[in-house]
């Protein structure tokens, strides 16, 4: 969890996040969704917590629809920080790609 980090590490993390988001991740509006079709042929697994308030599930849903070879796993009991179910889904995706 973020609150378990040392104070200096938490402050550095917040500064990095604030800088990243205040610059819109150096992307144009909807750039990722507009260009997701270019990922055709590249498989992906999106794992997203239903209760993630920082990045609503609608965002992951739109990316999954635009990325031809992506699968979306929505974890019902999870938010942004994750849960046991989210960890299992991520491990499953890693195992799937590891064995390709």
GUTI-448332 format. One record per residue: chain; residue in one letter; y, x, z of N, C-alpha, C, CB in turn. Coordinates in nm, 2 decimals, decimal comma. Each point is the difference from the previous one (the first is absolute). Glycine has a CB too. Example, Ala and Ser with C-alpha at 12.3 -4.5 7.8 and 13.67 -1.06 7.14 Angstrom:
BEGIN
+-----+------+--------+--------+--------+--------+--------+--------+--------+--------+--------+--------+--------+--------+
! mol ! type !   n.c2 !   n.c1 !   n.c3 !  ca.c2 !  ca.c1 !  ca.c3 !   c.c2 !   c.c1 !   c.c3 !  cb.c2 !  cb.c1 !  cb.c3 !
+-----+------+--------+--------+--------+--------+--------+--------+--------+--------+--------+--------+--------+--------+
!   A !    a !  -0,57 !   1,32 !   0,78 !   0,12 !  -0,09 !   0,00 !   0,12 !   0,09 !   0,00 !  -0,12 !  -0,19 !   0,12 !
!   A !    s !   0,23 !   0,15 !  -0,19 !   0,11 !   0,09 !   0,00 !   0,11 !  -0,08 !   0,08 !  -0,06 !   0,12 !  -0,22 !
+-----+------+--------+--------+--------+--------+--------+--------+--------+--------+--------+--------+--------+--------+
! end
This chain:
BEGIN
+-----+------+--------+--------+--------+--------+--------+--------+--------+--------+--------+--------+--------+--------+
! mol ! type !   n.c2 !   n.c1 !   n.c3 !  ca.c2 !  ca.c1 !  ca.c3 !   c.c2 !   c.c1 !   c.c3 !  cb.c2 !  cb.c1 !  cb.c3 !
+-----+------+--------+--------+--------+--------+--------+--------+--------+--------+--------+--------+--------+--------+
!   A !    x !  -0,12 !   0,08 !   0,00 !   0,12 !  -0,08 !   0,00 !   0,12 !   0,09 !   0,00 !  -0,12 !  -0,19 !   0,12 !
!   A !    x !   0,23 !   0,13 !  -0,17 !   0,13 !   0,08 !  -0,01 !   0,05 !   0,03 !   0,14 !   0,05 !  -0,11 !  -0,22 !
!   A !    x !  -0,07 !   0,01 !   0,32 !   0,06 !   0,02 !   0,13 !  -0,07 !   0,11 !   0,08 !   0,06 !  -0,24 !   0,00 !
!   A !    x !  -0,18 !   0,28 !  -0,05 !  -0,07 !   0,11 !   0,07 !   0,05 !   0,14 !  -0,03 !  -0,20 !  -0,15 !   0,00 !
!   A !    x !   0,28 !   0,16 !  -0,10 !   0,05 !   0,13 !  -0,04 !   0,11 !   0,05 !   0,09 !  -0,05 !  -0,06 !  -0,24 !
!   A !    x !   0,07 !   0,19 !   0,24 !   0,10 !   0,06 !   0,08 !   0,14 !  -0,05 !  -0,05 !  -0,14 !   0,21 !   0,04 !
!   A !    x !   0,24 !  -0,21 !   0,05 !   0,13 !  -0,06 !  -0,04 !   0,06 !   0,07 !  -0,13 !   0,04 !  -0,05 !   0,25 !
!   A !    x !  -0,05 !   0,18 !  -0,25 !   0,06 !   0,07 !  -0,12 !  -0,08 !  -0,04 !  -0,13 !   0,07 !   0,19 !   0,15 !
!   A !    x !  -0,20 !  -0,21 !  -0,14 !  -0,08 !  -0,04 !  -0,12 !   0,04 !  -0,14 !  -0,04 !  -0,19 !   0,15 !   0,07 !
!   A !    x !   0,21 !  -0,24 !   0,03 !   0,04 !  -0,14 !  -0,03 !   0,14 !   0,00 !  -0,07 !  -0,14 !  -0,08 !   0,19 !
!   A !    x !   0,23 !   0,16 !  -0,14 !   0,13 !   0,00 !  -0,06 !   0,00 !   0,06 !  -0,14 !   0,10 !   0,03 !   0,23 !
!   A !    x !  -0,18 !   0,07 !  -0,25 !  -0,01 !   0,06 !  -0,14 !  -0,06 !  -0,10 !  -0,09 !  -0,03 !   0,23 !   0,10 !
!   A !    x !  -0,08 !  -0,30 !  -0,05 !  -0,06 !  -0,10 !  -0,09 !   0,09 !  -0,11 !  -0,04 !  -0,21 !   0,05 !   0,12 !
!   A !    x !   0,29 !  -0,10 !  -0,02 !   0,10 !  -0,11 !  -0,03 !   0,10 !   0,05 !  -0,09 !  -0,04 !  -0,10 !   0,22 !
!   A !    x !   0,09 !   0,22 !  -0,21 !   0,10 !   0,06 !  -0,09 !  -0,05 !   0,01 !  -0,15 !   0,10 !   0,12 !   0,19 !
!   A !    x !  -0,23 !  -0,08 !  -0,20 !  -0,06 !   0,01 !  -0,13 !  -0,01 !  -0,14 !  -0,06 !  -0,13 !   0,21 !   0,07 !
!   A !    x !   0,08 !  -0,30 !   0,00 !  -0,02 !  -0,14 !  -0,05 !   0,14 !  -0,06 !  -0,04 !  -0,20 !  -0,03 !   0,15 !
!   A !    x !   0,30 !   0,05 !  -0,06 !   0,13 !  -0,06 !  -0,03 !   0,06 !   0,06 !  -0,13 !   0,04 !  -0,03 !   0,25 !
!   A !    x !  -0,06 !   0,17 !  -0,27 !   0,05 !   0,06 !  -0,12 !  -0,07 !  -0,05 !  -0,12 !   0,05 !   0,21 !   0,14 !
!   A !    x !  -0,19 !  -0,22 !  -0,13 !  -0,08 !  -0,05 !  -0,11 !   0,04 !  -0,14 !  -0,04 !  -0,19 !   0,14 !   0,08 !
!   A !    x !   0,20 !  -0,23 !   0,02 !   0,03 !  -0,14 !  -0,03 !   0,15 !  -0,02 !  -0,04 !  -0,18 !  -0,07 !   0,15 !
!   A !    x !   0,27 !   0,14 !  -0,10 !   0,14 !  -0,01 !  -0,04 !   0,03 !   0,04 !  -0,14 !   0,06 !   0,03 !   0,24 !
!   A !    x !  -0,16 !   0,05 !  -0,29 !   0,01 !   0,04 !  -0,14 !  -0,09 !  -0,07 !  -0,09 !   0,07 !   0,22 !   0,07 !
!   A !    x !  -0,13 !  -0,34 !  -0,02 !  -0,09 !  -0,08 !  -0,08 !  -0,12 !   0,08 !  -0,06 !   0,19 !  -0,15 !  -0,06 !
!   A !    x !  -0,23 !   0,25 !   0,14 !  -0,11 !   0,09 !  -0,04 !   0,02 !   0,07 !  -0,14 !  -0,15 !  -0,15 !   0,13 !
!   A !    x !   0,28 !   0,16 !  -0,16 !   0,04 !   0,06 !  -0,13 !  -0,06 !  -0,07 !  -0,12 !   0,02 !   0,22 !   0,12 !
!   A !    x !  -0,03 !  -0,35 !  -0,11 !  -0,06 !  -0,08 !  -0,10 !   0,10 !  -0,11 !  -0,04 !  -0,23 !   0,04 !   0,08 !
!   A !    x !   0,23 !  -0,08 !  -0,21 !   0,08 !  -0,12 !  -0,04 !  -0,07 !  -0,12 !   0,05 !   0,08 !   0,12 !  -0,21 !
!   A !    x !   0,00 !  -0,23 !   0,21 !  -0,05 !  -0,13 !   0,04 !  -0,12 !  -0,04 !  -0,08 !   0,23 !  -0,07 !   0,07 !
!   A !    x !  -0,34 !   0,03 !   0,00 !  -0,12 !  -0,04 !  -0,07 !  -0,07 !   0,10 !  -0,09 !   0,09 !  -0,22 !   0,01 !
!   A !    x !  -0,05 !   0,35 !   0,00 !  -0,06 !   0,10 !  -0,08 !  -0,15 !   0,01 !   0,01 !   0,21 !   0,13 !   0,02 !
!   A !    x !  -0,26 !  -0,13 !   0,10 !  -0,15 !   0,01 !   0,01 !  -0,07 !  -0,12 !  -0,06 !   0,04 !   0,12 !   0,21 !
!   A !    x !   0,01 !  -0,24 !  -0,19 !  -0,06 !  -0,12 !  -0,06 !   0,01 !   0,00 !  -0,15 !   0,05 !  -0,13 !   0,20 !
!   A !    x !   0,06 !   0,17 !  -0,25 !   0,02 !   0,01 !  -0,15 !  -0,09 !   0,10 !  -0,07 !   0,24 !  -0,07 !   0,04 !
!   A !    x !  -0,27 !   0,17 !   0,03 !  -0,08 !   0,11 !  -0,06 !  -0,15 !   0,00 !   0,05 !   0,21 !   0,13 !  -0,02 !
!   A !    x !  -0,25 !  -0,23 !   0,10 !  -0,14 !   0,00 !   0,05 !  -0,10 !  -0,01 !  -0,11 !   0,09 !  -0,11 !   0,21 !
!   A !    x !  -0,06 !   0,05 !  -0,32 !  -0,09 !  -0,01 !  -0,11 !  -0,05 !   0,14 !  -0,05 !   0,11 !  -0,22 !  -0,07 !
!   A !    x !  -0,02 !   0,32 !   0,09 !  -0,04 !   0,14 !  -0,04 !  -0,11 !   0,06 !   0,08 !   0,23 !   0,03 !  -0,06 !
!   A !    x !  -0,27 !  -0,10 !   0,17 !  -0,11 !   0,04 !   0,09 !  -0,13 !  -0,05 !  -0,06 !   0,15 !   0,01 !   0,20 !
!   A !    x !  -0,15 !  -0,09 !  -0,31 !  -0,12 !  -0,05 !  -0,05 !  -0,11 !   0,11 !  -0,02 !   0,13 !  -0,18 !  -0,12 !
!   A !    x !  -0,25 !   0,16 !   0,16 !  -0,10 !   0,10 !  -0,01 !  -0,01 !   0,08 !   0,13 !   0,03 !   0,00 !  -0,24 !
!   A !    x !   0,06 !  -0,01 !   0,33 !   0,00 !   0,08 !   0,12 !  -0,03 !  -0,10 !   0,11 !   0,16 !   0,17 !  -0,08 !
!   A !    x !  -0,28 !  -0,16 !   0,14 !  -0,04 !  -0,10 !   0,11 !   0,08 !   0,03 !   0,13 !  -0,23 !  -0,02 !  -0,10 !
!   A !    x !   0,25 !  -0,09 !   0,17 !   0,07 !   0,02 !   0,13 !  -0,04 !  -0,11 !   0,09 !   0,19 !   0,11 !  -0,11 !
!   A !    x !  -0,17 !  -0,09 !   0,24 !  -0,03 !  -0,10 !   0,10 !   0,13 !   0,00 !   0,09 !  -0,26 !   0,04 !   0,00 !
!   A !    x !   0,31 !  -0,16 !   0,01 !   0,12 !  -0,02 !   0,08 !  -0,05 !  -0,07 !   0,13 !   0,16 !  -0,02 !  -0,20 !
!   A !    x !  -0,13 !   0,08 !   0,32 !  -0,04 !  -0,06 !   0,12 !   0,13 !  -0,04 !   0,08 !  -0,22 !   0,14 !   0,01 !
!   A !    x !   0,24 !  -0,26 !   0,02 !   0,13 !  -0,05 !   0,05 !  -0,02 !  -0,10 !   0,12 !   0,10 !   0,03 !  -0,23 !
!   A !    x !  -0,03 !  -0,01 !   0,34 !  -0,01 !  -0,09 !   0,11 !   0,08 !  -0,13 !  -0,02 !  -0,02 !   0,20 !   0,15 !
!   A !    x !  -0,04 !  -0,31 !  -0,13 !   0,06 !  -0,13 !  -0,02 !   0,13 !  -0,01 !   0,08 !  -0,22 !  -0,10 !  -0,03 !
!   A !    x !   0,23 !   0,16 !   0,15 !   0,12 !  -0,01 !   0,09 !   0,09 !   0,11 !  -0,01 !  -0,14 !  -0,13 !   0,15 !
!   A !    x !   0,14 !   0,21 !  -0,26 !   0,09 !   0,11 !  -0,02 !   0,14 !  -0,05 !  -0,03 !  -0,19 !   0,15 !  -0,08 !
!   A !    x !   0,28 !  -0,14 !   0,17 !   0,14 !  -0,05 !  -0,02 !   0,09 !   0,09 !  -0,08 !  -0,03 !  -0,12 !   0,22 !
!   A !    x !  -0,01 !   0,25 !  -0,21 !   0,08 !   0,10 !  -0,08 !  -0,02 !   0,00 !  -0,15 !  -0,01 !   0,14 !   0,20 !
!   A !    x !  -0,11 !  -0,19 !  -0,23 !  -0,04 !  -0,01 !  -0,15 !  -0,08 !  -0,12 !  -0,01 !   0,01 !   0,25 !  -0,04 !
!   A !    x !   0,05 !  -0,37 !   0,01 !  -0,07 !  -0,12 !   0,00 !  -0,12 !   0,00 !  -0,10 !   0,21 !  -0,11 !   0,06 !
!   A !    x !  -0,31 !   0,03 !  -0,03 !  -0,12 !   0,00 !  -0,08 !   0,03 !  -0,04 !  -0,15 !  -0,14 !  -0,06 !   0,21 !
!   A !    x !   0,24 !  -0,01 !  -0,23 !   0,04 !  -0,04 !  -0,14 !   0,02 !   0,12 !  -0,08 !   0,11 !  -0,20 !   0,09 !
!   A !    x !  -0,05 !   0,31 !  -0,04 !   0,02 !   0,12 !  -0,07 !  -0,13 !   0,06 !  -0,05 !   0,20 !   0,05 !   0,13 !
!   A !    x !  -0,30 !  -0,04 !  -0,04 !  -0,13 !   0,05 !  -0,04 !  -0,07 !  -0,09 !  -0,10 !  -0,02 !   0,11 !   0,22 !
!   A !    x !   0,04 !  -0,24 !  -0,21 !  -0,06 !  -0,10 !  -0,09 !   0,06 !   0,02 !  -0,14 !  -0,03 !  -0,16 !   0,19 !
!   A !    x !   0,16 !   0,18 !  -0,20 !   0,07 !   0,02 !  -0,13 !  -0,05 !   0,13 !  -0,06 !   0,20 !  -0,13 !   0,08 !
!   A !    x !  -0,22 !   0,23 !  -0,01 !  -0,04 !   0,13 !  -0,05 !  -0,15 !  -0,01 !  -0,05 !   0,16 !   0,12 !   0,15 !
!   A !    x !  -0,24 !  -0,19 !  -0,07 !  -0,14 !  -0,02 !  -0,04 !  -0,01 !  -0,08 !  -0,13 !  -0,07 !   0,01 !   0,24 !
!   A !    x !   0,16 !  -0,11 !  -0,26 !  -0,01 !  -0,08 !  -0,12 !   0,05 !   0,09 !  -0,12 !   0,04 !  -0,21 !   0,13 !
!   A !    x !   0,05 !   0,30 !  -0,11 !   0,06 !   0,08 !  -0,11 !  -0,08 !   0,12 !  -0,03 !   0,22 !  -0,08 !   0,07 !
!   A !    x !  -0,31 !   0,13 !   0,02 !  -0,08 !   0,12 !  -0,02 !  -0,14 !  -0,05 !  -0,04 !   0,13 !   0,13 !   0,17 !
!   A !    x !  -0,16 !  -0,11 !  -0,30 !  -0,13 !  -0,06 !  -0,05 !  -0,13 !   0,04 !   0,08 !   0,12 !   0,00 !  -0,22 !
!   A !    x !  -0,13 !   0,11 !   0,27 !  -0,12 !   0,05 !   0,06 !   0,01 !   0,01 !   0,15 !  -0,05 !   0,12 !  -0,21 !
!   A !    x !   0,14 !  -0,19 !   0,27 !   0,01 !   0,01 !   0,15 !  -0,06 !  -0,13 !   0,06 !   0,21 !   0,14 !  -0,02 !
!   A !    x !  -0,27 !  -0,11 !   0,14 !  -0,05 !  -0,11 !   0,08 !   0,08 !   0,00 !   0,13 !  -0,23 !   0,02 !  -0,09 !
!   A !    x !   0,26 !  -0,14 !   0,14 !   0,08 !  -0,02 !   0,12 !  -0,09 !  -0,05 !   0,11 !   0,21 !  -0,04 !  -0,14 !
!   A !    x !  -0,20 !   0,11 !   0,25 !  -0,07 !  -0,05 !   0,12 !   0,11 !  -0,04 !   0,10 !  -0,21 !   0,15 !  -0,04 !
!   A !    x !   0,22 !  -0,27 !   0,08 !   0,09 !  -0,04 !   0,10 !  -0,07 !  -0,01 !   0,13 !   0,14 !  -0,13 !  -0,17 !
!   A !    x !  -0,09 !   0,20 !   0,27 !  -0,06 !   0,00 !   0,13 !   0,07 !  -0,10 !   0,09 !  -0,07 !   0,25 !  -0,03 !
!   A !    x !   0,00 !  -0,35 !   0,06 !   0,06 !  -0,12 !   0,07 !   0,05 !   0,03 !   0,14 !  -0,15 !  -0,14 !  -0,13 !
!   A !    x !   0,09 !   0,23 !   0,21 !   0,04 !   0,03 !   0,14 !   0,09 !   0,12 !   0,01 !  -0,22 !  -0,10 !   0,07 !
!   A !    x !   0,28 !   0,14 !  -0,18 !   0,07 !   0,13 !   0,01 !   0,15 !  -0,02 !  -0,05 !  -0,22 !   0,12 !  -0,04 !
!   A !    x !   0,30 !  -0,03 !   0,10 !   0,14 !   0,01 !  -0,04 !   0,01 !   0,14 !  -0,07 !   0,09 !  -0,15 !   0,18 !
!   A !    x !   0,03 !   0,21 !  -0,16 !   0,03 !   0,13 !  -0,07 !  -0,08 !   0,11 !   0,07 !   0,23 !  -0,09 !  -0,06 !
!   A !    x !  -0,25 !   0,08 !   0,19 !  -0,06 !   0,11 !   0,08 !  -0,15 !   0,01 !  -0,02 !   0,19 !  -0,02 !   0,16 !
!   A !    x !  -0,25 !  -0,09 !  -0,22 !  -0,14 !   0,01 !  -0,02 !  -0,08 !  -0,07 !   0,11 !   0,03 !   0,21 !  -0,13 !
!   A !    x !  -0,16 !  -0,21 !   0,11 !  -0,10 !  -0,06 !   0,09 !  -0,14 !   0,07 !  -0,03 !   0,13 !  -0,22 !   0,02 !
!   A !    x !  -0,23 !   0,18 !   0,06 !  -0,13 !   0,05 !  -0,03 !  -0,05 !  -0,05 !  -0,14 !  -0,05 !   0,01 !   0,25 !
!   A !    x !   0,08 !  -0,13 !  -0,28 !  -0,04 !  -0,06 !  -0,13 !   0,07 !   0,08 !  -0,11 !  -0,04 !  -0,23 !   0,10 !
!   A !    x !   0,16 !   0,27 !  -0,08 !   0,07 !   0,07 !  -0,11 !  -0,06 !   0,14 !  -0,01 !   0,22 !  -0,13 !   0,04 !
!   A !    x !  -0,24 !   0,19 !   0,07 !  -0,07 !   0,14 !  -0,01 !  -0,13 !  -0,01 !  -0,07 !   0,11 !   0,06 !   0,21 !
!   A !    x !  -0,19 !  -0,16 !  -0,19 !  -0,13 !  -0,02 !  -0,07 !   0,02 !  -0,02 !  -0,15 !  -0,09 !  -0,10 !   0,21 !
!   A !    x !   0,19 !   0,02 !  -0,24 !   0,03 !  -0,02 !  -0,15 !   0,04 !   0,13 !  -0,07 !   0,07 !  -0,24 !   0,06 !
!   A !    x !   0,02 !   0,31 !   0,01 !   0,04 !   0,13 !  -0,06 !  -0,11 !   0,10 !  -0,01 !   0,23 !  -0,04 !   0,10 !
!   A !    x !  -0,31 !   0,05 !   0,00 !  -0,12 !   0,09 !   0,00 !  -0,09 !  -0,05 !  -0,12 !   0,01 !   0,04 !   0,25 !
!   A !    x !  -0,03 !  -0,17 !  -0,26 !  -0,09 !  -0,05 !  -0,11 !   0,06 !   0,04 !  -0,14 !  -0,07 !  -0,19 !   0,15 !
!   A !    x !   0,20 !   0,18 !  -0,17 !   0,06 !   0,04 !  -0,12 !  -0,02 !   0,15 !  -0,03 !   0,17 !  -0,19 !   0,03 !
!   A !    x !  -0,15 !   0,27 !   0,08 !  -0,01 !   0,15 !  -0,01 !  -0,15 !   0,03 !  -0,05 !   0,18 !   0,04 !   0,18 !
!   A !    x !  -0,27 !  -0,10 !  -0,11 !  -0,14 !   0,02 !  -0,03 !  -0,03 !  -0,04 !  -0,15 !  -0,07 !  -0,04 !   0,24 !
!   A !    x !   0,12 !  -0,07 !  -0,28 !  -0,02 !  -0,04 !  -0,14 !   0,05 !   0,10 !  -0,10 !   0,02 !  -0,24 !   0,08 !
!   A !    x !   0,10 !   0,29 !  -0,06 !   0,06 !   0,10 !  -0,09 !  -0,06 !   0,14 !   0,01 !   0,21 !  -0,13 !   0,01 !
!   A !    x !  -0,26 !   0,16 !   0,11 !  -0,06 !   0,13 !   0,03 !  -0,13 !   0,01 !  -0,08 !   0,10 !   0,01 !   0,23 !
!   A !    x !  -0,17 !  -0,12 !  -0,25 !  -0,13 !   0,00 !  -0,07 !   0,02 !  -0,02 !  -0,15 !  -0,10 !  -0,08 !   0,21 !
!   A !    x !   0,21 !   0,08 !  -0,27 !   0,02 !  -0,02 !  -0,14 !  -0,02 !   0,13 !  -0,07 !   0,16 !  -0,18 !   0,04 !
+-----+------+--------+--------+--------+--------+--------+--------+--------+--------+--------+--------+--------+--------+
! end
